[in-house]
Amino acid sequence: MRTIRTRTAIAATAALLTGLSLTACQSDDTAKAADPSGSGKATATTSETPAATPSSGTGGSSASATPDTDGGKSSGSGSSSTGGSGKEPGKGTSGGGSGDDSAASLATCTGANTKVVASKVSRPINHLLLTATNTGSRPCAAYGAPLLQFDDEQSPTQFIEDSHPQAVVMLDPGQSAYASILLQGEDISGGRTAKVLRVSFAPRNGSGSVGSPVKLALPADTFKTDDAAVSYWQSDMSDALVY
């Protein structure tokens, strides 16, 4: 009986070893099929995706790197409709700026560069004509109205506001500006005979006077009242004598 059991155990053991040998062979065949090189090592069936790299293009990267200097507006590098070839406000052919510069370069008419004369006229009655002629070497501007003082009067004679010209009177050398002096107004109770007239010129800004006053001897028997008035400078004699 012992001999039969021993043989049976040996047979079982041999069968087990045979099975293990077959399993090892199958595993080795499978590994060789998966590895054509025959190394027997297993190869990975999945590949790793490389990490994303920053784009080197000039599109989005330049936009994000450029600071916003226009309060949120785009500042791309392309040419825009408001490029540097446009003229700056306020420069170029604008008449306003060049006109102001020209006026600023003009001389102001004063007693030093003009000859002033006060003369009687037949029409209209009770008037004098004041003439200022440019005796200088360059143009001058006769601003506003002449500032008049009869004899020892402290305040200047009032202006005839309706005579205000549309533009400043410009005098080339040798040209004249004209102003009419209304000697008598409606009230003649305070009238008197005047002998001396002092004429001053207004500056460009209209404040005060410029230069020294010109002292003139008035025609004989020049009678004036307290409400006498003078017109603004005019470029034409007939325009001045309307007032």
Phi and psi in degrees as GROMACS dihedral restraints (atoms count N, CA, C in turn):
[ dihedral_restraints ]
;  ai    aj    ak    al  type     phi  dphi    fc
    3     4     5     6     1   -61.2    20    10
    4     5     6     7     1   -37.5    20    10
    6     7     8     9     1   -65.6    20    10
    7     8     9    10     1   -39.9    20    10
    9    10    11    12     1   -64.9    20    10
   10    11    12    13     1   -44.3    20    10
   12    13    14    15     1   -64.0    20    10
   13    14    15    16     1   -39.1    20    10
   15    16    17    18     1   -64.2    20    10
   16    17    18    19     1   -44.0    20    10
   18    19    20    21     1   -63.9    20    10
   19    20    21    22     1   -39.8    20    10
   21    22    23    24     1   -62.0    20    10
   22    23    24    25     1   -41.8    20    10
   24    25    26    27     1   -65.3    20    10
   25    26    27    28     1   -39.7    20    10
   27    28    29    30     1   -65.4    20    10
   28    29    30    31     1   -39.7    20    10
   30    31    32    33     1   -63.9    20    10
   31    32    33    34     1   -40.7    20    10
   33    34    35    36     1   -65.1    20    10
   34    35    36    37     1   -39.7    20    10
   36    37    38    39     1   -66.2    20    10
   37    38    39    40     1   -40.4    20    10
   39    40    41    42     1   -63.9    20    10
   40    41    42    43     1   -39.6    20    10
   42    43    44    45     1   -63.8    20    10
   43    44    45    46     1   -39.0    20    10
   45    46    47    48     1   -65.6    20    10
   46    47    48    49     1   -42.6    20    10
   48    49    50    51     1   -65.0    20    10
   49    50    51    52     1   -39.9    20    10
   51    52    53    54     1   -61.1    20    10
   52    53    54    55     1   -42.6    20    10
   54    55    56    57     1   -62.8    20    10
   55    56    57    58     1   -42.0    20    10
   57    58    59    60     1   -65.9    20    10
   58    59    60    61     1   -37.0    20    10
   60    61    62    63     1   -65.6    20    10
   61    62    63    64     1   -40.0    20    10
   63    64    65    66     1   -64.9    20    10
   64    65    66    67     1   -39.9    20    10
   66    67    68    69     1   -63.7    20    10
   67    68    69    70     1   -40.8    20    10
   69    70    71    72     1   -65.0    20    10
   70    71    72    73     1   -39.6    20    10
   72    73    74    75     1   -64.3    20    10
   73    74    75    76     1   -41.3    20    10
   75    76    77    78     1   -63.4    20    10
   76    77    78    79     1   -41.0    20    10
   78    79    80    81     1   -64.8    20    10
   79    80    81    82     1   -38.9    20    10
   81    82    83    84     1   -67.3    20    10
   82    83    84    85     1   -38.6    20    10
   84    85    86    87     1   -64.4    20    10
   85    86    87    88     1   -38.9    20    10
   87    88    89    90     1   -64.3    20    10
   88    89    90    91     1   -42.4    20    10
   90    91    92    93     1   -64.9    20    10
   91    92    93    94     1   -38.5    20    10
   93    94    95    96     1   -67.0    20    10
   94    95    96    97     1   -36.4    20    10
   96    97    98    99     1   -64.9    20    10
   97    98    99   100     1   -36.8    20    10
   99   100   101   102     1   -76.3    20    10
  100   101   102   103     1   -26.7    20    10
  102   103   104   105     1  -116.6    20    10
  103   104   105   106     1    98.3    20    10
  105   106   107   108     1   -61.7    20    10
  106   107   108   109     1   -24.3    20    10
  108   109   110   111     1   -71.9    20    10
  109   110   111   112     1   -13.1    20    10
  111   112   113   114     1    78.0    20    10
  112   113   114   115     1    11.4    20    10
  114   115   116   117     1   -74.9    20    10
  115   116   117   118     1   -19.2    20    10
  117   118   119   120     1    85.4    20    10
  118   119   120   121     1    -2.1    20    10
  120   121   122   123     1   -89.2    20    10
  121   122   123   124     1   144.0    20    10
  123   124   125   126     1   -80.2    20    10
  124   125   126   127     1   143.7    20    10
  126   127   128   129     1  -109.3    20    10
  127   128   129   130     1   147.7    20    10
  129   130   131   132     1   -71.4    20    10
  130   131   132   133     1   140.1    20    10
  132   133   134   135     1   -95.2    20    10
  133   134   135   136     1    -3.1    20    10
  135   136   137   138     1  -118.3    20    10
  136   137   138   139     1   148.7    20    10
  138   139   140   141     1  -113.0    20    10
  139   140   141   142     1   147.1    20    10
  141   142   143   144     1   -84.0    20    10
  142   143   144   145     1   138.9    20    10
  144   145   146   147     1   -84.8    20    10
  145   146   147   148     1   125.3    20    10
  147   148   149   150     1   -63.2    20    10
  148   149   150   151     1   148.2    20    10
  150   151   152   153     1   -64.7    20    10
  151   152   153   154     1   144.7    20    10
  153   154   155   156     1   -66.6    20    10
  154   155   156   157     1   139.4    20    10
  156   157   158   159     1  -110.0    20    10
  157   158   159   160     1   149.1    20    10
  159   160   161   162     1   -60.3    20    10
  160   161   162   163     1   142.4    20    10
  162   163   164   165     1   -69.1    20    10
  163   164   165   166     1   139.3    20    10
  165   166   167   168     1   -98.7    20    10
  166   167   168   169     1     9.2    20    10
  168   169   170   171     1   -70.6    20    10
  169   170   171   172     1   166.2    20    10
  171   172   173   174     1   -95.7    20    10
  172   173   174   175     1     1.3    20    10
  174   175   176   177     1   -74.1    20    10
  175   176   177   178     1   -83.8    20    10
  177   178   179   180     1   -69.5    20    10
  178   179   180   181     1   -34.0    20    10
  180   181   182   183     1   -65.6    20    10
  181   182   183   184     1   -38.3    20    10
  183   184   185   186     1   -70.9    20    10
  184   185   186   187     1   -34.9    20    10
  186   187   188   189     1   -65.9    20    10
  187   188   189   190     1   -39.6    20    10
  189   190   191   192     1   -75.6    20    10
  190   191   192   193     1   -24.4    20    10
  192   193   194   195     1   -83.8    20    10
  193   194   195   196     1   -21.3    20    10
  195   196   197   198     1   -82.3    20    10
  196   197   198   199     1   123.7    20    10
  198   199   200   201     1   -67.7    20    10
  199   200   201   202     1   149.6    20    10
  201   202   203   204     1   -85.0    20    10
  202   203   204   205     1   105.2    20    10
  204   205   206   207     1  -104.4    20    10
  205   206   207   208     1     4.5    20    10
  207   208   209   210     1  -115.9    20    10
  208   209   210   211     1    31.0    20    10
  210   211   212   213     1    63.9    20    10
  211   212   213   214     1    35.5    20    10
  213   214   215   216     1   101.9    20    10
  214   215   216   217     1    -5.5    20    10
  216   217   218   219     1   -84.4    20    10
  217   218   219   220     1   155.0    20    10
  219   220   221   222     1   -68.6    20    10
  220   221   222   223     1   140.4    20    10
  222   223   224   225     1  -126.7    20    10
  223   224   225   226     1    49.8    20    10
  225   226   227   228     1   -63.9    20    10
  226   227   228   229     1   163.8    20    10
  228   229   230   231     1   -82.9    20    10
  229   230   231   232     1    -8.1    20    10
  231   232   233   234     1   -73.7    20    10
  232   233   234   235     1   166.2    20    10
  234   235   236   237     1   -72.9    20    10
  235   236   237   238     1   144.0    20    10
  237   238   239   240     1  -118.1    20    10
  238   239   240   241     1   171.8    20    10
  240   241   242   243     1   -75.0    20    10
  241   242   243   244     1   -12.0    20    10
  243   244   245   246     1  -114.9    20    10
  244   245   246   247     1    50.1    20    10
  246   247   248   249     1   -70.9    20    10
  247   248   249   250     1   180.0    20    10
  249   250   251   252     1   -69.5    20    10
  250   251   252   253     1    -9.2    20    10
  252   253   254   255     1   -77.2    20    10
  253   254   255   256     1   -10.6    20    10
  255   256   257   258     1   -70.9    20    10
  256   257   258   259     1   156.4    20    10
  258   259   260   261     1   -85.2    20    10
  259   260   261   262     1   139.8    20    10
  261   262   263   264     1   -72.3    20    10
  262   263   264   265     1   141.5    20    10
  264   265   266   267     1   -61.2    20    10
  265   266   267   268     1   144.7    20    10
  267   268   269   270     1    87.9    20    10
  268   269   270   271     1     0.9    20    10
  270   271   272   273     1  -132.5    20    10
  271   272   273   274     1   179.5    20    10
  273   274   275   276     1    88.5    20    10
  274   275   276   277     1  -124.7    20    10
  276   277   278   279     1  -100.9    20    10
  277   278   279   280     1    14.4    20    10
  279   280   281   282     1   -62.6    20    10
  280   281   282   283     1   127.5    20    10
  282   283   284   285     1   -69.3    20    10
  283   284   285   286     1   -30.1    20    10
  285   286   287   288     1   -61.9    20    10
  286   287   288   289     1   -51.2    20    10
  288   289   290   291     1   -66.9    20    10
  289   290   291   292     1   -44.6    20    10
  291   292   293   294     1   -67.8    20    10
  292   293   294   295     1   -32.8    20    10
  294   295   296   297     1   -65.3    20    10
  295   296   297   298     1   -42.8    20    10
  297   298   299   300     1   -63.4    20    10
  298   299   300   301     1   -40.8    20    10
  300   301   302   303     1   -63.6    20    10
  301   302   303   304     1   -39.5    20    10
  303   304   305   306     1   -65.9    20    10
  304   305   306   307     1   -42.1    20    10
  306   307   308   309     1   -64.6    20    10
  307   308   309   310     1   -37.1    20    10
  309   310   311   312     1   -67.7    20    10
  310   311   312   313     1   -28.2    20    10
  312   313   314   315     1   -83.3    20    10
  313   314   315   316     1    -9.8    20    10
  315   316   317   318     1   -75.0    20    10
  316   317   318   319     1   149.9    20    10
  318   319   320   321     1   -78.5    20    10
  319   320   321   322     1   152.3    20    10
  321   322   323   324     1   -93.4    20    10
  322   323   324   325     1   133.7    20    10
  324   325   326   327     1   -65.5    20    10
  325   326   327   328     1   129.1    20    10
  327   328   329   330     1  -139.3    20    10
  328   329   330   331     1  -179.3    20    10
  330   331   332   333     1   -67.2    20    10
  331   332   333   334     1   -17.6    20    10
  333   334   335   336     1   -80.4    20    10
  334   335   336   337     1   -26.5    20    10
  336   337   338   339     1  -119.2    20    10
  337   338   339   340     1    14.8    20    10
  339   340   341   342     1  -136.3    20    10
  340   341   342   343     1   159.2    20    10
  342   343   344   345     1  -111.4    20    10
  343   344   345   346     1   123.0    20    10
  345   346   347   348     1  -110.1    20    10
  346   347   348   349     1   133.6    20    10
  348   349   350   351     1  -133.3    20    10
  349   350   351   352     1   136.8    20    10
  351   352   353   354     1  -112.9    20    10
  352   353   354   355     1   124.0    20    10
  354   355   356   357     1  -133.3    20    10
  355   356   357   358     1   154.3    20    10
  357   358   359   360     1   -77.6    20    10
  358   359   360   361     1   150.4    20    10
  360   361   362   363     1  -130.1    20    10
  361   362   363   364     1   151.0    20    10
  363   364   365   366     1   -79.9    20    10
  364   365   366   367     1   -32.6    20    10
  366   367   368   369     1  -136.8    20    10
  367   368   369   370     1   135.2    20    10
  369   370   371   372     1   -71.7    20    10
  370   371   372   373     1   160.3    20    10
  372   373   374   375     1   -71.0    20    10
  373   374   375   376     1   158.8    20    10
  375   376   377   378     1    59.7    20    10
  376   377   378   379     1    35.9    20    10
  378   379   380   381     1  -128.1    20    10
  379   380   381   382     1   152.0    20    10
  381   382   383   384     1  -119.7    20    10
  382   383   384   385     1   150.4    20    10
  384   385   386   387     1  -107.0    20    10
  385   386   387   388     1   125.8    20    10
  387   388   389   390     1  -103.7    20    10
  388   389   390   391     1   125.1    20    10
  390   391   392   393     1  -121.6    20    10
  391   392   393   394     1   129.0    20    10
  393   394   395   396     1  -120.4    20    10
  394   395   396   397     1   117.2    20    10
  396   397   398   399     1  -109.6    20    10
  397   398   399   400     1   131.7    20    10
  399   400   401   402     1   -71.2    20    10
  400   401   402   403     1   114.5    20    10
  402   403   404   405     1  -104.1    20    10
  403   404   405   406     1     5.4    20    10
  405   406   407   408     1   -84.0    20    10
  406   407   408   409     1  -174.0    20    10
  408   409   410   411     1  -100.6    20    10
  409   410   411   412     1    -2.5    20    10
  411   412   413   414     1  -141.4    20    10
  412   413   414   415     1   163.0    20    10
  414   415   416   417     1   -61.3    20    10
  415   416   417   418     1   152.8    20    10
  417   418   419   420     1  -136.9    20    10
  418   419   420   421     1   159.5    20    10
  420   421   422   423     1  -110.7    20    10
  421   422   423   424     1   129.1    20    10
  423   424   425   426     1   -95.3    20    10
  424   425   426   427     1    97.7    20    10
  426   427   428   429     1   -84.0    20    10
  427   428   429   430     1   142.0    20    10
  429   430   431   432     1    60.2    20    10
  430   431   432   433     1  -132.1    20    10
  432   433   434   435     1  -126.2    20    10
  433   434   435   436     1   156.2    20    10
  435   436   437   438     1   -66.7    20    10
  436   437   438   439     1   144.7    20    10
  438   439   440   441     1   -98.3    20    10
  439   440   441   442     1   113.1    20    10
  441   442   443   444     1  -110.4    20    10
  442   443   444   445     1   143.4    20    10
  444   445   446   447     1  -139.1    20    10
  445   446   447   448     1   118.9    20    10
  447   448   449   450     1   -87.2    20    10
  448   449   450   451     1   130.2    20    10
  450   451   452   453     1    50.3    20    10
  451   452   453   454     1  -120.7    20    10
  453   454   455   456     1  -100.6    20    10
  454   455   456   457     1    19.9    20    10
  456   457   458   459     1   -64.6    20    10
  457   458   459   460     1   142.8    20    10
  459   460   461   462     1   -91.9    20    10
  460   461   462   463     1   -36.1    20    10
  462   463   464   465     1   -96.5    20    10
  463   464   465   466     1   144.6    20    10
  465   466   467   468     1   -71.1    20    10
  466   467   468   469     1   158.0    20    10
  468   469   470   471     1   -65.9    20    10
  469   470   471   472     1   142.6    20    10
  471   472   473   474     1   -67.1    20    10
  472   473   474   475     1   159.3    20    10
  474   475   476   477     1   -98.8    20    10
  475   476   477   478     1   152.7    20    10
  477   478   479   480     1   -90.9    20    10
  478   479   480   481     1    98.4    20    10
  480   481   482   483     1   -64.1    20    10
  481   482   483   484     1   -28.8    20    10
  483   484   485   486     1   -66.6    20    10
  484   485   486   487     1   -12.5    20    10
  486   487   488   489     1   -93.2    20    10
  487   488   489   490     1     8.1    20    10
  489   490   491   492     1   -61.7    20    10
  490   491   492   493     1   121.4    20    10
  492   493   494   495     1   -74.5    20    10
  493   494   495   496     1   164.8    20    10
  495   496   497   498     1   -75.7    20    10
  496   497   498   499     1   -23.4    20    10
  498   499   500   501     1  -145.1    20    10
  499   500   501   502     1   160.8    20    10
  501   502   503   504     1   -66.4    20    10
  502   503   504   505     1   140.4    20    10
  504   505   506   507     1   -81.4    20    10
  505   506   507   508     1   118.4    20    10
  507   508   509   510     1  -102.8    20    10
  508   509   510   511     1   133.2    20    10
  510   511   512   513     1  -118.7    20    10
  511   512   513   514     1   118.4    20    10
  513   514   515   516     1   -74.8    20    10
  514   515   516   517     1   161.1    20    10
  516   517   518   519     1   -52.8    20    10
  517   518   519   520     1   128.2    20    10
  519   520   521   522     1    94.4    20    10
  520   521   522   523     1   -15.7    20    10
  522   523   524   525     1   -85.5    20    10
  523   524   525   526     1   161.0    20    10
  525   526   527   528     1  -126.5    20    10
  526   527   528   529     1   152.4    20    10
  528   529   530   531     1  -114.6    20    10
  529   530   531   532     1   152.9    20    10
  531   532   533   534     1  -130.5    20    10
  532   533   534   535     1   146.9    20    10
  534   535   536   537     1  -145.1    20    10
  535   536   537   538     1   140.7    20    10
  537   538   539   540     1   -99.5    20    10
  538   539   540   541     1   142.6    20    10
  540   541   542   543     1  -112.7    20    10
  541   542   543   544     1   114.5    20    10
  543   544   545   546     1   -83.7    20    10
  544   545   546   547     1   108.6    20    10
  546   547   548   549     1   -76.9    20    10
  547   548   549   550     1   -35.8    20    10
  549   550   551   552     1  -125.7    20    10
  550   551   552   553     1   128.3    20    10
  552   553   554   555     1   -95.7    20    10
  553   554   555   556     1  -151.5    20    10
  555   556   557   558     1   -77.6    20    10
  556   557   558   559     1   -29.2    20    10
  558   559   560   561     1  -100.9    20    10
  559   560   561   562     1   110.3    20    10
  561   562   563   564     1  -104.8    20    10
  562   563   564   565     1     9.1    20    10
  564   565   566   567     1   -68.7    20    10
  565   566   567   568     1   -29.2    20    10
  567   568   569   570     1  -102.2    20    10
  568   569   570   571     1    23.6    20    10
  570   571   572   573     1   -76.6    20    10
  571   572   573   574     1   157.7    20    10
  573   574   575   576     1  -158.7    20    10
  574   575   576   577     1   166.7    20    10
  576   577   578   579     1   -88.7    20    10
  577   578   579   580     1   129.5    20    10
  579   580   581   582     1  -107.9    20    10
  580   581   582   583     1   148.3    20    10
  582   583   584   585     1  -117.6    20    10
  583   584   585   586     1   -30.2    20    10
  585   586   587   588     1  -125.1    20    10
  586   587   588   589     1   140.9    20    10
  588   589   590   591     1  -127.8    20    10
  589   590   591   592     1   128.1    20    10
  591   592   593   594     1  -106.0    20    10
  592   593   594   595     1   128.0    20    10
  594   595   596   597     1  -116.8    20    10
  595   596   597   598     1   125.0    20    10
  597   598   599   600     1  -119.1    20    10
  598   599   600   601     1   157.8    20    10
  600   601   602   603     1  -107.7    20    10
  601   602   603   604     1   146.6    20    10
  603   604   605   606     1   -86.2    20    10
  604   605   606   607     1   146.1    20    10
  606   607   608   609     1   -79.7    20    10
  607   608   609   610     1   178.0    20    10
  609   610   611   612     1   -62.7    20    10
  610   611   612   613     1   -39.3    20    10
  612   613   614   615     1   -80.5    20    10
  613   614   615   616     1    -2.5    20    10
  615   616   617   618     1    75.9    20    10
  616   617   618   619     1     6.7    20    10
  618   619   620   621     1  -102.8    20    10
  619   620   621   622     1   118.8    20    10
  621   622   623   624     1    73.2    20    10
  622   623   624   625     1  -147.4    20    10
  624   625   626   627     1  -136.9    20    10
  625   626   627   628     1   165.6    20    10
  627   628   629   630     1  -126.4    20    10
  628   629   630   631     1   137.1    20    10
  630   631   632   633     1    77.4    20    10
  631   632   633   634     1   178.1    20    10
  633   634   635   636     1   -85.5    20    10
  634   635   636   637     1   146.5    20    10
  636   637   638   639     1   -68.8    20    10
  637   638   639   640     1   150.4    20    10
  639   640   641   642     1   -94.4    20    10
  640   641   642   643     1   127.6    20    10
  642   643   644   645     1   -99.2    20    10
  643   644   645   646     1   121.8    20    10
  645   646   647   648     1  -118.6    20    10
  646   647   648   649     1   145.4    20    10
  648   649   650   651     1   -88.6    20    10
  649   650   651   652     1   125.2    20    10
  651   652   653   654     1   -78.6    20    10
  652   653   654   655     1   153.1    20    10
  654   655   656   657     1   -57.2    20    10
  655   656   657   658     1   152.5    20    10
  657   658   659   660     1   -59.0    20    10
  658   659   660   661     1   145.4    20    10
  660   661   662   663     1    60.2    20    10
  661   662   663   664     1    38.1    20    10
  663   664   665   666     1   -79.9    20    10
  664   665   666   667     1   109.5    20    10
  666   667   668   669     1  -102.0    20    10
  667   668   669   670     1   128.9    20    10
  669   670   671   672     1  -131.5    20    10
  670   671   672   673     1   156.5    20    10
  672   673   674   675     1  -112.6    20    10
  673   674   675   676     1   172.2    20    10
  675   676   677   678     1   -68.4    20    10
  676   677   678   679     1   -20.5    20    10
  678   679   680   681     1  -100.4    20    10
  679   680   681   682     1    27.1    20    10
  681   682   683   684     1   -60.6    20    10
  682   683   684   685     1   156.1    20    10
  684   685   686   687     1  -148.2    20    10
  685   686   687   688     1   161.4    20    10
  687   688   689   690     1  -132.7    20    10
  688   689   690   691     1   146.1    20    10
  690   691   692   693     1   -84.1    20    10
  691   692   693   694     1   168.0    20    10
  693   694   695   696     1   -72.3    20    10
  694   695   696   697     1   161.2    20    10
  696   697   698   699     1   -61.8    20    10
  697   698   699   700     1   136.9    20    10
  699   700   701   702     1  -123.3    20    10
  700   701   702   703     1   154.1    20    10
  702   703   704   705     1   -86.0    20    10
  703   704   705   706     1   -12.4    20    10
  705   706   707   708     1  -127.3    20    10
  706   707   708   709     1   136.3    20    10
  708   709   710   711     1   -61.5    20    10
  709   710   711   712     1   -42.8    20    10
  711   712   713   714     1   -64.3    20    10
  712   713   714   715     1   -33.7    20    10
  714   715   716   717     1   -65.7    20    10
  715   716   717   718     1   -38.4    20    10
  717   718   719   720     1   -67.4    20    10
  718   719   720   721     1   -38.7    20    10
  720   721   722   723     1   -79.1    20    10
  721   722   723   724     1    -0.5    20    10
  723   724   725   726     1   -69.2    20    10
  724   725   726   727     1   -27.9    20    10
